[in-house]
């Protein structure tokens, strides 16, 4: 995860920390700086960058190569354009910091590199981006509800342990993981202010960020007769079963280069079902919604196949 600058004693700004002046040299060129500012707002490929900035395409290729080599931008995805494979780039930082001795600087995170990058099937790779980058790095914060009373309802979350299974699954698909990995919802001020890829675990009662995001989802929680329902905009269906869970990936409403994955259920059983669905039926869960292919949103119902009272499989509803 990114380092941060602390502005005015409270505002955290994502920063790229470097210990060499050479790494920042590309930013001395006005064209390179314009490219960085464009890629901070939205991902793009060189030909498109050239068109938007009114620059020669070869000039853009030259500076993109320099910026990538310095680690100031990165490849976010690839896409076929007019018979050729175009690389899309993005910049994940709002600032760049030159630290005289990065090795001695105090760090809030540490990194584990368990292995080489996994080769993921294209549809799954697309679904997991940008949570898992082109190079196999995990780049997201997993946010669970606090177990202490919080929010208007003073609710206590009881599904934090499920984050362990989720993190283990996602970690198996990565070659680099930055820590800390899991945050309480009380540690994140709001979705609006959090410039990160987010994976939210749990529904709006126990996870404040899920409550804030509920109106942005096509599969959302709705109150009916004092009970919570899972309602699908794609199918116009309502699901009242306690073991109903869903996953939905959306673009971050405040930061277009970021994404948010919501994994939640009507109750703990539903959240567990959504995680099991993602683990056991990964490729199916990564596909678009059955009723609207524009949406990365799937609904499942948990099943107890061996009769021990614990959900161990799922049926995909949509």
Secondary structure as GFF3:
##gff-version 3
##sequence-region A 1 318
A	DSSP	beta_strand	3	7	.	.	.	ID=ss1
A	DSSP	beta_strand	11	18	.	.	.	ID=ss2
A	DSSP	alpha_helix	21	24	.	.	.	ID=ss3
A	DSSP	three_ten_helix	25	28	.	.	.	ID=ss4
A	DSSP	alpha_helix	30	41	.	.	.	ID=ss5
A	DSSP	alpha_helix	46	53	.	.	.	ID=ss6
A	DSSP	alpha_helix	57	69	.	.	.	ID=ss7
A	DSSP	beta_strand	74	81	.	.	.	ID=ss8
A	DSSP	beta_strand	84	90	.	.	.	ID=ss9
A	DSSP	beta_strand	95	98	.	.	.	ID=ss10
A	DSSP	beta_strand	110	112	.	.	.	ID=ss11
A	DSSP	alpha_helix	122	128	.	.	.	ID=ss12
A	DSSP	beta_strand	137	138	.	.	.	ID=ss13
A	DSSP	beta_strand	141	144	.	.	.	ID=ss14
A	DSSP	alpha_helix	162	171	.	.	.	ID=ss15
A	DSSP	beta_strand	176	179	.	.	.	ID=ss16
A	DSSP	beta_strand	182	184	.	.	.	ID=ss17
A	DSSP	three_ten_helix	185	187	.	.	.	ID=ss18
A	DSSP	beta_strand	198	201	.	.	.	ID=ss19
A	DSSP	alpha_helix	208	213	.	.	.	ID=ss20
A	DSSP	three_ten_helix	214	216	.	.	.	ID=ss21
A	DSSP	beta_strand	219	224	.	.	.	ID=ss22
A	DSSP	beta_strand	227	232	.	.	.	ID=ss23
A	DSSP	beta_strand	238	239	.	.	.	ID=ss24
A	DSSP	beta_strand	244	251	.	.	.	ID=ss25
A	DSSP	beta_strand	259	265	.	.	.	ID=ss26
A	DSSP	alpha_helix	268	280	.	.	.	ID=ss27
A	DSSP	alpha_helix	282	285	.	.	.	ID=ss28
A	DSSP	beta_strand	296	303	.	.	.	ID=ss29
A	DSSP	beta_strand	313	316	.	.	.	ID=ss30
###
